[in-house]
Amino acid sequence: MTPAARLQAAIELLDWIIAAARDNGGSADNIAKKFFKERRYAGSGDRRAIRELVYTAIRRWGDRPENGRQAMVGLVAEQPELREFFDGSNYGPAAITTDEPVASSAQIPEWLADRFASLIDEPERKALFDRAPLHVRVNGQRSTDLEVKSAWPDAVALALQHGYELPTGTQLEDKTLFREGAIEIQDLGSQAIAVAGAAAKPNLVLDLCAGAGGKTLALSAMLPPESKIIAADTDRGRLSRIEPRKRRASARNIETILLAPGNEMEALDHLKASCDLVLVDAPCSGTGTWRRNPELRWRMTPKRLAHTTELQQRLMDLGSEMVKPGGRLVYAVCSLLDEEGGDQTDKFLENHPQWQEISIDLPIGRPYRKGTLLSPYHDGTDGFYFTCLEKL
């Protein structure tokens, strides 16, 4: 493909991604896979160049552009070399006119700019758009750190036990240690939340928003085999992904429960006031994962954020009902917004005087508003807020 054809393909792919962001459709990565599947003529070099153009545009524009052409024309001011590829050729985009609409905004949408935690200053904000590293967690029940270092000599030990960073682009799926469940791909921030949950050695655990089970598996690896972990979620597709993962990791202390949205108590009633730990890894804006999913900025609106914070409050209340006296609730979001973090903790403690904050000693993170804040700039992790609360 010519450079102009690659640019036109990037514009078309951006059109798909923008439409999905507007209509709450699939992720940019999944859309790109479908896009290239329909264009098998694009070689590996073409696909790489097109992706680079697309993700440069996604990272640059905080507000969702109207279409892919506006996004790419907007980049010309900062990358003037792109102008010559708007050449009007058979497979290239039309020439830029003097009065056509152009994308123009900051990296962070204006309506979100004042909602971040006070610790997230300008250097912190810039780091939200860096390339994310590859972190893995060693399953201490299936392997040893020495075996991992032997398999990947370039592995760098991280601040938490069994956490490592591997060189970007490292292929894991074809490695024996990965196939046998000895390691899992998991950001160090997610590992930290699991460590906080496992601190009191809970016997009965409910992972209320388990998703595909990343933190469920981490808890399983940290707790004794006689413990019981219940992974619950309302998304059948995501929950079904736990089964092959737990078989690969030989995690026999995990069971799953599919919940009905809005009627979760029907499946959870038998757990009322009986859990030692409830983990509420709540749905959120994902501001802490912009390094991996920058198009999330194009999906979030004030209305969606308000709906999300209401759901978070309801899930905290629901999870708290499952905790027995002396048990703990860990609330976590991959967000750096106060509305989803410290504000939620304050509201919960105000409405539930029989609960108190518990301090967890971790080698990463900063104390922040009755919880802990993790960020790409300070900790090299995705951005998280989490709090550990105890029922009196």
N, C-alpha and C positions, 0 to 999 in steps of 0.2 A: 504494500500500500504506500502511496505517496504521502508526504507530510500533510498535504491538504486533505486527502481522504481520511487520514487518521483524525484530523481535527473535526471533520464533518461527523465521523463516527462518534467522537467524544460528545459532540453537541446532541446527537440522537440519543446516546445513552443517558446523558444528563436529563433529557426530556422525560425519559422513563422514570428516572430516580426522583425528579421533581414531582411528577404525577403521583408516585407512590407515597412520597412524604406528605403531600397534600391530602391524599385519600386514605392514609393510614395503611398503606400496602406493605409489600415485602421490603427487606433491607437492601441497601445499595449493593452489598456483596452478592446476594442471591439474584438480584436483578441483573448484575453484570454477568453472572454465570449463564443466565438464560439468554442474554443479549449475544454473547459470543457463541453460544451453542447454535444460534440461528445464523451465524456468520462464520462458518468454518473456514472460509477463505482467509480469514485474518490469522496470520502466523503468530508465533509466540512473541516475537519482537513487536509486532503490531499491537497485540493485546496489552503488552506491558506499557507501550507508549500511550495508548488510549487511556488506560487506567490512570496513568500518571497525570494526564491532562484533566481527567474527570475529578480525581481526588484533590488536585491543586485547586480547582474551582470550588469544590465542596468545602475545603478547609478555609478558603479565602472569604466566602460570603456568609455572614451570619444570618441574614434574612434570606428567605427562600426566593430565588429569582423566578420570574414568570416563566422562563423557558431556558433551554440549554444554550441557545445562541446569545441571549443577554448575558449569561454567566461567562461565556468564553470571550465575548467582545469586551466585557468589563476587565478581563485580565490583560488586555492589550496595553493598557496604560502602564502596567507594571512589567509586562513582558512584551516589549514592542516587536520582538522578532516574530511574534505570532501573526502580525498583521499581513505579512506577505502570503500566508497560507489561506487567507480569505480572498481567493483568486478567481472565484467564479468558474473554475474548471468543472469538467463533467462529474467528478466525484468529490469536489471540494465545496466549501461554503461560499455563498455569494460575497462579493466585495462589501466592505463596511461603508455605509452611507453616513453622511454628516449628522443626520438628525434621528438615527434609530435609537430605541431604548437600550440602556446599558445598565447592568447590575452595578449597584453602588451601596455598600454598607460596611460596617466594621465586622471584625471576626465574631464578636459576641453581639447577638441581637440587642438593640437598645433597650427593649422592655425587660430584658433579663439582667442588664449590666449592674443594677444596684441591689440585686437579690442574693449575691454571693456572700458566703461567710466572710467575716471581717479579716480573717487571716489570708484570704486569697487576693493578694495585691497584684500589681502589674506583672512582675516576673512570673508569679504563679499562673496568671491568666495566659501568658504566652506559652507556658509549658503544656497547657491543655491541648495544644495542637502539634506537639512533638510526635515523633513516631514511637509507638508503644513497644517496649521490650518483650521478649519471650521468657516468661517465668514458668517454672514447673515445680510441682510438689512431689517429693519422693514418698511413696507409700512405705512407711517403716515396717509394716507387717508383711511386705512382699519383697523388699530389697534393702540395700544399705546405701548410704551416701558414697561409700568407696566404689561400689559397682557403677554408680552413675558417673563419678569422676573418671572411672576407667573407660566407660563408653563414650563420654564427651569430655576430653581433657580440657576444653576451653570453658567448661561450666564454672560459673562464679557463684560461690556461696553467698546467700543473702542473709538478712538480719534474723530471720526466723529459722529454727531448726527444720531441716529437710526442704528448705526453699532454695532454688537455684535459678540463675539467669543463663540462658543459652544464647549463642550467637543468632541474630536475626536471620531467618530463612532456614534454620535447622529443620531437617525432615525427621519427624518422630514416628509416624504411623508404621513405617516398615522396620522399626527397631524391636528387638525381642523384649526389651524391658518395658516398652510401651504396650505391646500386644499382651503381655502377661500382667498388666495392671500395676507395674512397679512404679510408674510415674504418671502423673496427670498434668495437663496444661492448666495452670491456674495462676492468676495474678496474685502477687504477694499480699495485696490488700484483702482479697478474699480469704487467703490463708490466715491472715491476722484475725478476721472476724470468727473463723472457725476455732482458732486458738482461744479467743475470748470466751466462746461458748463452752469449750471443753474444760475451762479452768477449774470448775468446781466438780469435775468428774461426774456428770449427770448419768443416771441409770436409764431414765426414760426421756427421750428427746422427741419433740415435734418440730420438724422443719416445715413451717406453715406455707411458705411460698417457694417450694423446693425447685421449681423449674426443671432443668435437666440434671440436677443433683450434684453440682460441683461442691457446694459446701456440705451437703449430706455425706458425700464420699470422704471429704476431709475429716469430718467429725467421726465417721466410722473408723478411719485409720488411727485416730487419736484416742479413741475410747476402747475399753476392754471388750472382748467378744460377747460377754454376757449382757452388755448394754443393749437397749432397743431403740432404734431410730425410725421414726415414722415420717416419710416424705410425702407431703400433701401439696396438691396444686389443683387449679381449676382448668388447666390446659392439658388435655389428654395427650396431645402430640409431644409436648415437652416432657411430660411425666413419663411417657413410654420410653424415653431415651435413657432413663435411669437403669432399666433392667439389664441391657447389655453391658453398661458401664460397671454395675455392681458385680456382675458375673466375672468380668475381666479382672476386677480388683479382689475377687473372692470375699466380698463384703456380705456376710450372711446375717448381719444384724439389722438389715434395712428392709422395711416393708413400705408399700406405697398405698395412698388413698386418693382417689379422684374426688374432688369437691365440686358441688354444684354452685356456680356463682350466685351470691346473694343468699344462699341457703346452706352455707358451709357447716353450720352446727348440726345438721342432720347426720352427717358422717363423723362428726367429732364429739358428739355428746358424751360418749363413753370415756373420753379423755379429760373431762372437766375436773379441774383442781387435782390432777394426778401427775402432771409432768414436772420433772426436775428442771428441764430447760425447754423453752420455746424460742425458736429462732424465727423472726419476722424479717426476712430479706425482701422488703416491700418493693412493688413496682414504683418507678420514679421517673424523673425527667432524663436521667442518664447523663447529666452534665459532667459527671466524673469520668465518663468513658468516651469523651469527644475525641481522644487520640485514636480510638479504634472505630468509632461510629460518628464521624463529624456531621453526617446528615441528620442526626437526631435534633440538631438546632432547627432544621427546617420542618420538623414534625410538631414541635411543642408550640402551643399557643397559650395565652393567659387562661382561656377557658379549659383547655386540657390540663394545665397545671393545677387549677382549682379542683377539678374532678379527681386528679391524682392524689392531692393532699387529703381530700375527703376519704378516699379509699385507704390511704395509709392510716388515718385515725381509726377507721373501722377495723382494720386488720390488727392494729395494736390492741384495741379493746377486745377483739375476739381471741387473740393469742393469750392475753392476760388471764382470761377465764380458764384456760387450760393449765395454768401454773399452780402447783400446790404451795401452801405456806412454806417459806424458806427456799422456794425454787426461784429460777431466774428467767427473765425475758431479755433477749438480745434483739434490739431493733436496729436494722441497718438499711442504708440506701446508698446506691452508687451515684450520689449527688452531692454537690457542694453548695446547694442553696439552703439558706436558713429555714425557709418554709417547710422543707422536707426533712431537715435535720434537727437543729436545736429547738426550733419552734414546736415541733411535734413532741419532743421530750418534755418541754415545759408544760404543754397542754395536758399531756398524759399524767404527769405528776400532780398537777393542779386538780385534776378530776379523780385521781386515785391516791388518796393520802396514805393508803396502806402499803405503798411502794416506796423504795428508796434507791438512789443511785449507788452502784458498786464500782469502785475503781479497779481497773485491770492493768497490771504492769506489763507493758509491751516495749520492745526495743525500737519500735517505729511509731509514728503518729504523734499528734500534739493534743493535749487536753483542750477541749472546746465545748462549752455550753453543756455541761453534764454528760459529756461523751468524749469521743476521740475523732479527730479529723485526720484523714490520710490524703495526700495529694501527690500528683506527678512530680512537681518541683521539689517538694520537701522530702518525699519518701521514695520516689521512683516507682510508685504504684499508681493504679487508677485512683480516681478521687472517691473517697467514701466518708460518710459520717456513720458512726455507730455508737450505741449506748448499751450498757449492761445494767439492768434494774432487778431488784430483789423484792419479792413479795413477803411482807412481814407477817 
